[in-house]
Amino acid sequence: MPGRKRLILTKGFVKLQARARAAAARKKYSTRRKPNLARFGPSVKQYNLNRMVSSAVRGIAETKLISITDVNEQVPLVSINPSAPNSRYLHFILGSTRPSGWDPQAILLNGTAIAQGTNSQQRTGSYVYLKKTTLMVDIDMAVPPSGVYPPIEFRALLLKPKRYALQSGVTLGPQAGMFINSVGGEIGYNSVGYNSTDFARRPVNKRNFKVYRDQRFMLSAPSAIPNAEGYTGKYGCMKSFRLTLPHYKKVKYDASGNPYDIDTHYSLIVFARAIAKDHVPDNWEMNIRGTTSFSDL
């Protein structure tokens, strides 16, 4: 029995030694110095320290809100594309400025300009931590004055241009390059030769745009006359949805109160296509409310 106990203890000691050697090897490998990534600059330690300080400051900083420009019963825009005479759409841009070369009919939502001051909607310094913009969107069908109004197919897209994907000095607006055609070329809703069916079916140009939402749905106009022709009752007459536009970045503001070092130009674009030949889908409107949250730094 004493010999058996000695053998068991010897085997256990050997196992402990093997585990210790394996742990030492793992520790040696894990503590080996690795090259710093470019975004860390000269010191990973300083980068992590900055993140800890920023996180602590954001935890005690007051969250403030600014409102976008309210959109009330906005009727659809008429396309200037001669190939799509029956196309109707609405294009909203977040921000107080329209990028050069973009659709001149697009509607500005503002929601990013912050004046300097001390109240709950102002910034105290030149820097803020911009968090997110939240939009509540309603699409309402109008009661038709007369005649037959067939159901309408909608396509709602929320997207943002990828600035790094574009050449220096080039600003490609959604009206010229938000879709991909059948041969891989870039087209938009103002491109000649394409109509409302293309706007409802073409894939989004993800090479140059980041897509946050791409949704299709059907709506029917309500009728003042029960069981009136043109209203089937199968589809709803209103669509509501919520959109979150992320920023999450430390931003510097210029003297005019606009963000200096961030691109906030999100685009919300809604296309309408009537389920009937040569019918104009113009019996609808949009309402939008929203806020942008930020904290002072």
C-alpha positions as CSV (number, residue, x, y, z in Angstrom):
1,M,0.0,0.0,0.0
2,P,2.8,2.5,0.8
3,G,4.2,1.9,-2.7
4,R,0.8,2.4,-4.3
5,K,0.4,5.7,-2.5
6,R,3.8,6.8,-3.6
7,L,3.0,6.0,-7.2
8,I,-0.3,7.9,-7.1
9,L,1.5,11.0,-5.6
10,T,4.2,10.8,-8.3
11,K,1.6,10.7,-11.1
12,G,-0.2,13.6,-9.6
13,F,3.0,15.6,-9.3
14,V,3.8,15.0,-12.9
15,K,0.4,16.2,-14.0
16,L,0.8,19.4,-12.0
17,Q,4.2,20.0,-13.5
18,A,2.7,19.6,-17.0
19,R,-0.1,22.0,-16.3
20,A,2.4,24.5,-14.9
21,R,4.6,24.3,-18.0
22,A,1.5,24.8,-20.3
23,A,0.3,27.8,-18.2
24,A,3.8,29.4,-18.4
25,A,3.9,28.9,-22.2
26,R,0.5,30.6,-22.5
27,K,1.5,33.5,-20.3
28,K,4.7,34.0,-22.3
29,Y,2.8,34.0,-25.5
30,S,0.1,36.4,-24.3
31,T,2.6,38.9,-22.9
32,R,4.6,39.0,-26.1
33,R,4.6,42.6,-27.4
34,K,2.5,43.1,-30.5
35,P,2.7,45.9,-33.0
36,N,0.3,48.8,-32.4
37,L,-2.5,49.3,-34.9
38,A,-2.5,52.6,-36.8
39,R,-5.6,53.9,-35.1
40,F,-4.0,53.6,-31.6
41,G,-1.2,56.0,-32.4
42,P,2.0,55.6,-30.3
43,S,0.4,54.0,-27.2
44,V,-2.3,51.5,-26.6
45,K,-2.2,52.4,-22.9
46,Q,-3.0,56.0,-23.7
47,Y,-5.8,55.0,-26.1
48,N,-7.4,52.8,-23.4
49,L,-7.0,55.6,-20.8
50,N,-8.7,58.1,-23.1
51,R,-11.6,55.7,-23.6
52,M,-12.0,55.2,-19.9
53,V,-12.0,58.9,-19.3
54,S,-14.5,59.5,-22.1
55,S,-16.8,56.8,-20.7
56,A,-16.7,58.3,-17.2
57,V,-17.5,61.8,-18.5
58,R,-20.4,60.5,-20.6
59,G,-21.8,58.7,-17.6
60,I,-22.2,62.0,-15.6
61,A,-22.8,64.4,-18.5
62,E,-26.3,65.7,-19.1
63,T,-28.0,64.3,-22.2
64,K,-29.6,67.1,-24.2
65,L,-32.1,67.1,-27.1
66,I,-32.6,69.2,-30.2
67,S,-35.6,68.8,-32.5
68,I,-35.7,68.3,-36.2
69,T,-37.8,70.5,-38.4
70,D,-41.4,69.1,-38.1
71,V,-42.8,67.7,-41.4
72,N,-46.6,68.3,-41.6
73,E,-48.7,66.7,-44.3
74,Q,-46.0,66.9,-46.9
75,V,-47.3,65.9,-50.3
76,P,-45.2,63.9,-52.7
77,L,-42.8,65.5,-55.1
78,V,-43.1,65.2,-58.9
79,S,-40.2,63.6,-60.6
80,I,-38.2,65.6,-63.1
81,N,-37.2,62.4,-64.9
82,P,-38.9,62.4,-68.3
83,S,-38.9,58.6,-68.3
84,A,-41.0,58.5,-65.1
85,P,-43.8,60.9,-65.5
86,N,-46.1,59.0,-63.1
87,S,-43.4,58.6,-60.4
88,R,-43.9,60.3,-57.1
89,Y,-41.4,60.4,-54.2
90,L,-40.2,62.3,-51.1
91,H,-36.5,62.8,-50.2
92,F,-35.5,64.1,-46.8
93,I,-31.9,64.9,-45.8
94,L,-30.8,65.2,-42.2
95,G,-28.9,68.4,-41.6
96,S,-29.2,72.1,-42.3
97,T,-27.2,72.1,-45.6
98,R,-27.7,70.2,-48.8
99,P,-24.5,68.6,-50.2
100,S,-23.4,70.0,-53.5
101,G,-24.8,68.2,-56.5
102,W,-27.7,66.6,-54.6
103,D,-31.4,66.7,-55.5
104,P,-32.5,70.4,-55.3
105,Q,-36.0,69.2,-54.4
106,A,-34.9,67.3,-51.3
107,I,-36.3,68.6,-48.0
108,L,-33.9,69.4,-45.2
109,L,-34.8,68.1,-41.7
110,N,-32.0,70.1,-39.8
111,G,-31.6,68.3,-36.5
112,T,-27.8,68.7,-36.2
113,A,-27.1,72.4,-35.8
114,I,-26.5,73.3,-32.2
115,A,-26.1,76.9,-31.0
116,Q,-23.7,77.7,-28.1
117,G,-25.3,78.6,-24.8
118,T,-26.4,77.2,-21.4
119,N,-29.9,76.0,-21.9
120,S,-31.1,72.4,-22.5
121,Q,-30.8,72.7,-26.3
122,Q,-27.4,74.4,-26.5
123,R,-23.8,73.4,-26.1
124,T,-21.4,75.0,-23.7
125,G,-18.2,74.6,-25.7
126,S,-17.0,73.7,-29.2
127,Y,-17.2,69.9,-28.7
128,V,-20.2,67.6,-28.1
129,Y,-20.7,63.9,-28.1
130,L,-23.3,63.4,-30.8
131,K,-25.4,60.3,-30.0
132,K,-28.3,59.5,-32.4
133,T,-31.3,61.0,-34.2
134,T,-34.7,59.3,-33.8
135,L,-37.4,59.8,-36.3
136,M,-41.1,58.9,-36.1
137,V,-42.5,58.6,-39.6
138,D,-46.2,58.5,-40.7
139,I,-47.4,57.9,-44.2
140,D,-51.1,58.6,-44.6
141,M,-53.4,57.9,-47.5
142,A,-55.8,60.7,-48.5
143,V,-59.5,60.3,-49.2
144,P,-59.8,60.4,-53.1
145,P,-62.0,63.1,-54.4
146,S,-63.5,60.9,-57.1
147,G,-62.8,58.1,-59.4
148,V,-60.8,54.9,-58.9
149,Y,-57.7,55.0,-56.7
150,P,-55.9,51.6,-56.8
151,P,-53.5,50.5,-54.0
152,I,-50.1,52.0,-54.0
153,E,-46.8,50.2,-53.4
154,F,-44.2,52.1,-51.3
155,R,-40.5,51.6,-51.0
156,A,-38.9,53.4,-48.0
157,L,-35.1,53.6,-47.9
158,L,-32.8,55.0,-45.2
159,L,-29.2,55.3,-46.4
160,K,-26.0,57.3,-46.1
161,P,-23.2,57.8,-48.6
162,K,-19.8,56.1,-47.9
163,R,-17.4,59.0,-48.3
164,Y,-14.4,56.8,-48.4
165,A,-15.8,55.0,-51.4
166,L,-15.9,58.1,-53.5
167,Q,-13.1,59.9,-55.3
168,S,-11.7,63.1,-53.8
169,G,-14.0,66.0,-54.5
170,V,-16.8,63.8,-55.9
171,T,-20.3,63.9,-54.2
172,L,-22.6,61.4,-55.8
173,G,-26.2,62.1,-54.7
174,P,-28.9,59.4,-54.4
175,Q,-30.7,60.9,-57.4
176,A,-27.8,59.9,-59.6
177,G,-26.3,56.8,-58.1
178,M,-28.3,55.1,-55.4
179,F,-29.2,52.0,-57.5
180,I,-27.4,49.4,-59.6
181,N,-28.7,48.6,-63.1
182,S,-28.6,45.2,-64.9
183,V,-25.0,45.7,-66.0
184,G,-23.6,47.0,-62.7
185,G,-23.8,50.7,-63.6
186,E,-24.8,53.4,-61.1
187,I,-28.3,55.0,-61.7
188,G,-30.6,57.1,-59.6
189,Y,-34.2,58.2,-59.7
190,N,-33.4,61.1,-62.0
191,S,-31.6,58.8,-64.5
192,V,-33.2,58.9,-67.9
193,G,-34.5,55.6,-69.2
194,Y,-35.7,54.3,-65.8
195,N,-39.2,54.5,-64.3
196,S,-41.1,53.8,-61.1
197,T,-40.8,50.0,-61.5
198,D,-37.0,50.4,-61.5
199,F,-37.1,52.5,-58.3
200,A,-39.2,49.8,-56.6
201,R,-37.1,46.8,-57.8
202,R,-33.5,47.8,-58.4
203,P,-30.9,46.8,-55.8
204,V,-29.3,49.6,-53.8
205,N,-25.7,50.6,-54.7
206,K,-24.0,49.3,-51.6
207,R,-20.6,50.1,-52.9
208,N,-21.2,53.8,-52.3
209,F,-24.1,53.8,-49.8
210,K,-24.7,52.2,-46.5
211,V,-28.3,51.0,-46.2
212,Y,-30.0,51.2,-42.8
213,R,-33.5,50.3,-44.0
214,D,-35.1,49.1,-47.2
215,Q,-38.8,48.3,-46.8
216,R,-41.7,47.7,-49.1
217,F,-45.4,47.8,-48.2
218,M,-48.8,48.5,-49.7
219,L,-51.4,51.0,-48.7
220,S,-54.9,51.7,-50.0
221,A,-56.8,55.0,-49.9
222,P,-59.7,55.2,-47.4
223,S,-63.1,55.8,-49.0
224,A,-65.9,58.1,-47.9
225,I,-68.4,55.7,-49.5
226,P,-68.6,52.1,-48.1
227,N,-67.4,49.4,-50.5
228,A,-66.5,52.1,-53.1
229,E,-64.7,51.0,-56.1
230,G,-60.9,51.1,-55.8
231,Y,-60.8,50.2,-52.1
232,T,-60.5,46.5,-51.3
233,G,-60.0,46.8,-47.5
234,K,-57.1,44.4,-47.8
235,Y,-54.4,47.0,-47.1
236,G,-54.2,49.6,-44.4
237,C,-54.5,53.3,-45.1
238,M,-51.6,54.4,-42.8
239,K,-48.0,53.2,-42.1
240,S,-46.0,54.3,-39.1
241,F,-42.4,53.4,-38.3
242,R,-39.5,54.5,-36.2
243,L,-36.0,55.1,-37.5
244,T,-32.7,55.4,-35.5
245,L,-29.9,57.3,-37.2
246,P,-26.6,56.6,-35.3
247,H,-23.8,59.1,-34.8
248,Y,-21.9,58.2,-31.6
249,K,-18.9,60.4,-32.2
250,K,-17.1,63.3,-30.6
251,V,-17.9,66.2,-32.9
252,K,-16.5,69.7,-33.2
253,Y,-18.8,72.6,-34.1
254,D,-17.9,75.7,-36.1
255,A,-18.8,79.3,-35.4
256,S,-22.1,79.0,-37.4
257,G,-23.3,76.1,-35.2
258,N,-22.9,73.3,-37.7
259,P,-20.9,70.0,-37.2
260,Y,-17.4,70.4,-38.5
261,D,-15.9,66.9,-38.7
262,I,-18.7,64.4,-39.3
263,D,-21.0,63.6,-42.2
264,T,-24.6,63.6,-40.9
265,H,-26.3,63.6,-44.3
266,Y,-28.7,60.6,-43.9
267,S,-31.3,60.3,-46.6
268,L,-34.8,59.1,-46.1
269,I,-36.4,58.4,-49.5
270,V,-39.9,57.1,-50.1
271,F,-41.0,56.0,-53.6
272,A,-44.6,55.4,-54.6
273,R,-45.8,53.2,-57.5
274,A,-49.5,52.7,-58.3
275,I,-50.8,49.2,-58.9
276,A,-52.4,50.3,-62.1
277,K,-51.2,51.4,-65.6
278,D,-50.7,55.1,-66.1
279,H,-52.1,56.0,-62.7
280,V,-50.4,58.8,-60.7
281,P,-49.8,57.8,-57.1
282,D,-50.3,61.2,-55.5
283,N,-53.0,60.7,-52.9
284,W,-50.7,60.3,-49.9
285,E,-48.7,62.5,-47.5
286,M,-46.0,62.3,-44.8
287,N,-45.6,63.5,-41.3
288,I,-42.3,63.3,-39.4
289,R,-41.2,64.2,-35.8
290,G,-37.8,63.6,-34.3
291,T,-35.0,64.6,-32.0
292,T,-31.2,64.4,-31.9
293,S,-29.5,63.6,-28.6
294,F,-26.0,64.8,-27.5
295,S,-24.0,65.5,-24.4
296,D,-21.5,68.3,-23.7
297,L,-17.8,67.5,-23.4
